[in-house]
Amino acid sequence: MTLDRKTAPTPQPLGTFKLAQASSTQLDNGAGVHFINLGEQKIVRIEFVLHAGTWNELEKGQSYFALKMLNEGTSKLNSTEIAEYVASYGAFLEFNHGADRVSITLYALEKHLNTLVALVDELLNDSKFAEEDIANLKNITSQSLKTNLEKTSFVATRLFREQLFGKSHPYGSNFESKAIEQLSPNSLWSFYQKFIKGYNNLQIFVAGSYNQDNVFAILNSYFGKKSCAKIITPTFETQPSSEKYTAIVKEGALQTSIRLGKKVMDRSHPDYHQLLVVNELLGGFFGSRLMKNIREDKGFTYGIGSSINVFEHEAYLVIGTDVKKEVAAQTFDEIEKEIKILQTELVEEEELENVKNYILGSFMGSINTPFSLMDKFKTIHYSKLAYSYYDRYYETVGNISAATVREMAQQYLNYDEMVKVSVG
């Protein structure tokens, strides 16, 4: 039988879904532990998440460097020995830094968990913070920053966030070479002691296939006996720039990087899911209007996209692309044009149905592993929402009308309110 590659397959209805839900309990010290126990292979992912991100810093860089130092050595093992030890068990460790939180993620076979969880305990509670290791990490970070600052896309993203939230806001602050140089070992040690070793709002997320009682006992034996801090989160006021357009000229740059967008509502807002559909139509996937216009019709770029990014305290929509500097101004004009069309014209039913099917199909494809199911739970956990959030999401996307799309575009995509930057 020969496949007919000229005719698209007939779309099939997605039907309904039911998410496997996480179960939650607490260690003896009150730290939350959350389980998704599914699958056949005995591979386990354990994430140790702490409120120790940029939001908690008193000095720029404290959070990032304190986290990175965990992997540089303890009183028993140096960085090479840590790496070799983890590899010898066929395991993997990740250290992830964010504006709100930091995490250590362990991937391992269940039979090795006791040994490897003991190592994570050692990293969290017995990191050495040797001055030589701090100096090396600062040097590596400074060199990496110097390299990245030559990239227009890197500079544009930094500048956009800075203009949107303000230089002193945790979501808008950026690394600078001078701040890296001035960061002292005592400052890093103080942050580590208070927020990381202090288990600030420690939450543990366990996904995979495992004996739940056994895993809980292991976690409780290492992490449930020490007090778990719950430091009150500081508050910050955003200080957006009064300038709606900022340009940086980089001599010799072959392209101009464009970023524009604005703050929007978070996941708890009743219009959030509807705005997700508008964003998808505008620039959220390969068949979006911005891709068809800027890439396919104009040939200005290899890619352009828009996304909604949600932090713990703020959310924003951003449109980004890299183009030849000769067409940068025209690219801004075309983006504005596409937004105006969404605000004034009803999207055709076929296009809307395609977008809705894409969104819901992507969602259904993202809930088929225990790891992805745990990611879905973390989203609602840190947004203080219930699983009904996903029911509303599925229903809202599936039933949204062209009139609602236009209304959301009018209400939330005011081009004149958007912060715009170009670098190149």
N, C-alpha and C positions, 0 to 999 in steps of 0.2 A: 504494500500500500504506500503510495506516494503522498507526502504531506503537502498540502496546499498552503504555502507560506505567504500568499498574496491576500488571503482572507483571514481576518482576525477571528479567533474563537468566540463563540457566543457567550456573553457574560452570564454567569450563574449567580443566583441569589446566595448571599452569605449565611442567611439564617440567623440563629441566635447563638449566644455564647454564655459560658459560665466559668468564671475565673476560679481556679484553685486558690483558696485563701490561706494566708499565713496564720499560724497560731503564735500567741505571744505569752511570755511569762517573765519572771524576774530572777536574777541571781540573788544570793543572800543579802547583798548590799544595795539592792534596788535597781541595779543596771538592767535595762530591758534586753531580752533575748527573743528573737523572732525566727520562726522555723517555716520553711517550705520543704517538705519531705516527699519527693517524687522522683521517678526515674528508675532505671535498672542498674546503671553503672555506679559503683561506689565512689564517685568523685564528689568531693564536698568543697564548697566555696564559703569561707567564713570571713565576713567583713566586720572589722572593729572600727566603729565610727565615733569620733569625738568632736564636740564643739570647740575646735581649736584652730579655726581658720583665720583669714585676714581680719574678720570682724572683731576678733578678740585682741588684736595687736595694740601695743602701746608705741612700738617703733616699727617702721616699715621693714618687712623681711623676717621678723621674729618667727612667725608661724611657718613660713616656707622652709627656712633653714633648720628650725627645731625638728620638723618632721623628717627632713632629709638626713639629719644627723643620726636618726635612729638606726639607719642602715650602715653607718660608718664604723660601728664597733661598740662592744660592751666591755666590762672588766674581764670577760673570759674569751671573747672572740673579736678578731678584727674584721673588716669589711670583706676581705677575700674568704676568710674562714666561714663567715655567715653565708655567703653565696654558695660555697662548696657544700656546706652542711645541708642547705635547702635542696640543692640539686641532687644530692646523694639519695634523697627520698623521692625523687621524681616530682617534687613540688615546685611551687612558684609563689613569690611574694611581690605584691605591688604596694607602692606608697603613693597615695593620691592626695593632692592639696587642692583646696577650694576656698572660695571667699568666705563661706559659712562654716564648713567642716573639713576635717582631714580624716583619712582612713588608711588602715593597713588591711590588705586583702590577701588571704591565704587560700591557695588552691592545692588540694592534697587528697590522697586516698584515705579513707576512714581509718584503716589499720595503722596509719602513721600519725593520726591526729594528736595523740597525747604528747608525743615527742615534739611535734612542730608547734603546737599551741604553747608548750613550755618555752620554745624559742621566742614566740611573739611576746609572751610575758616578760622574758628577759630583755627584749628590745624596748618595751614600754617602761620598764622599771629599773633597768640597769645600764642605760646608754651612757657612754663614757664622756662624750663631748670634749675630746682632746683638742687642744688649741691648734695643733698641727693639722688635724683633719678639718677643723673649721676654716683655717686659712686656705687649705686646698679647695674646699667646696666653694668658698667665696671667690677664689680665683677662677675656677671653672665657670661659675655663674656669671661673673663679670665678662669673661670672654664670650660666653654664649649670648649675653645681652648685647655686647658690642656687634656681634655678627647679625643678630636679629634686627638691630636698629638700622641696618642697611637695607632691610626688606620693607618695601612700601606697604605691603599687606599687614605686616606686624605693627608698624607705626600707626597705620590708619585705625586698626582695631583698638589699640591703646588710646589713641586720641579721641575716638568716638566715645568710649566708656568714660574717659576723663571729662569730656564736654557734657555728657548726659547726666552724670552723677556728681561731679566735682572732684577736684584733686585730693581732697582730704577725706572723701567718703571711701569706705572699704571696697565698694564696687567700682570706684573710679581711680583709686590710687595705683601707681605703677612703680615698679622697681627702677631705681636710678643708681648709677655706679657709685655716687657719693654715699648714698644710704647704705649700700652693701659694705663699703669700706668702713663706715662708722659703726656698724653693728658689732657689739662686743660679745665675747664668750659669756660674760656674766648675764647679759641681756637674754641670750638664747637659753641659758641654763634656767633662768628665772621663769621664762615662758614655759619651758618643758616641764618644770616641777609643778607649776600651777595648773596647766591645762591638759597636758598629756599624761604625765605620771600621776597627776591628780584625777585622771579618769573623768574629765569634765563632761557630764551628760553622756556617759558611755552607753552606746547601743550596739548590740551584736546581731548580725543577720546571717543565718545559716541556711544555705540552699544546696540541694543535691539529694542523694539517696543514702540514708544512714540510719543507725540505731539512735533514735532521738534521746532516749534516757541516757545512753552512754555519752553522747556528745554534750548534753547538758551537764552531766557529772564532771566531765573534763573541764568545761568552761567555768563551772562554779568553783572547782578546786583551785584554779589559777586566778580567776578574776572576781570571784564573789566574796572574798574575805577582806579586801581592803575597802576603805570608805570611797564612795563614788561622789565626786563633787558635782554640784549643780549651781554654777556661778551665774548670777543674773546677767543676761545679755545686755550690753550697752546699747544705747540708741544713737543714731546718727541722722542728721537732716541732709537730704540731697541738696547740692548747690550747683545746679546746672548753669552752664555758661549762658550769658545773655546773647552771645553771638550765635546765630542759627547756621552760619556757614563758616568753616575754618579750612584754610588750604595751607599745605606745607609744600614748598617747591624743593625737590631733591635733584640737584644737578646730576646729569648722566643717567637718571632713571629711565628705563625703557617703557615703563607703564605707569599708569595712575591708578591707585587703589581708592575706591569709593566706598564709604559707609554712611548710611543715613537711617534714622529711625526715631523712636520715641518710647517713653515709658507707657506701659499698658497695665491692665488689671492682672491679678494673679489667679490661680486655679479656683479659688473659692467664689469668684464672681460669676453670676448667672450668665453673663455674655461670653465667658472665656472660650467655651467650646465652639461657639458660633464664629468668634474671631479666628480660631484655628482654621476653620474652613476658608475664610476670606484670605488668610495668609497663604494657604496651600494653593488657592487659585492664582494669587498674585505671583508668588515665587517659591513655593514650598517644595516643588518636585520638578522632575526633568521636563514634564509637559506643561509647566506653568506659563502664564502670559509673559512674564519677564523673559523667560528662556526663549520663547517663540519670537519675541520682538528683538531683544538685545543680541541674542546669539544667532538664531536662525535667520531672521529677516535682515538685520543690520550687519551681522558678522563682527560686532565690536569686541566680543569676548568668547572665551571657551566656556564660561559658566557664570551664572548670576543666580542668587538665591535670597530668600527671606526666611527668617525664623523668629519664633517667640522663645525667649530664654527667661527662665524663672529662677530667681534666687529665693532665699528664705524670706526676705523682707521687701523685695522689689521684683518687677518683671519688665521686660522691654522687647520691642520688635525691632529687628535690624535687617536692612537690605544691604548686601555687599557684592562687589564685583571688582575685577581688575581689567582695565581697558587701556588702549593706546591714549596717550595724553592729548592727542589731537581731537579725540571724540569724547573727552570727559564731560564737557559742558552739555553736549548733545545727549549723553547717557542720562544725566540728571533730568533733562527735559522729557526723555522717553519714559523714564520711571514715573515722573509726575503725570504724564499722559495716561499711562496704564492705571494709575490710581484714580484719576478723574473718570475714566471709563467705568471702573467698578462702582464709583459713587453716583453715576448718572444713568447707566444703562443696565437693564436686567440681563444677567448671564443666561445664555441659552440652556435649555433643559438638558441637552445631550452633554454639553461640557460640564454642567453641574453634576450630572449623574456619574460621569467618568471620574471626577474629582472625589465625590463621595465614596465610590467603589474603591478608589485607590487608597483613601484614608482608612476605610474600614478593613480593607484587605491587608494593609500594612499592619494594622492593629492586631488582626487575627493571627498574622504571621509572627507577631512579637510575643505571643503568650504560649509558646509550645515547649519551653524548657524551664526547669526549676530556677535557673539563674534569671531568666527574663521575667518570670513571675515574681521573683523577689524584687527585681527592679521596679516593677509596677507597685508592689507594696511600699517600697521605700518612698516612692513619689507621694502617695497619699499619707504615709506616716509623717513625713516632714512638712506636709501641707496641712496637717491636722484635719484630714478628710476621711470619710468612710469608703468602703468598696462600692457603695452606690454611686460614687463619682464616675466610675467606668460605665455603669448602666446609663447614666445621664449622657455621658459622652457618646455612646453608641446610638442612643435614641436621638440626640440632638443632631448629630452628623447625618444620620439616615433620613431625617425629616426636614432638614433646613430648606427653606424656599429661596428662590431667586430674589424675592422682595426683601427677605431678611438679610441676605448677603449684601445687597445694596445699602440697606439701613446701617449695617455694621460698618461698612466701608465709610459711609458718611460720618458716622459717630466717632470712629477710632483711627481713621487714616488721614487726618488733616495734614496735608503735605507742608503747609506753612509752619506748622508746629514742630516739624521734624528737625532734629539736629543733623547737620550734614558736614561731612569732612571729606577731603581729598588729599592724597599724598602722592607726589610723583612729579 
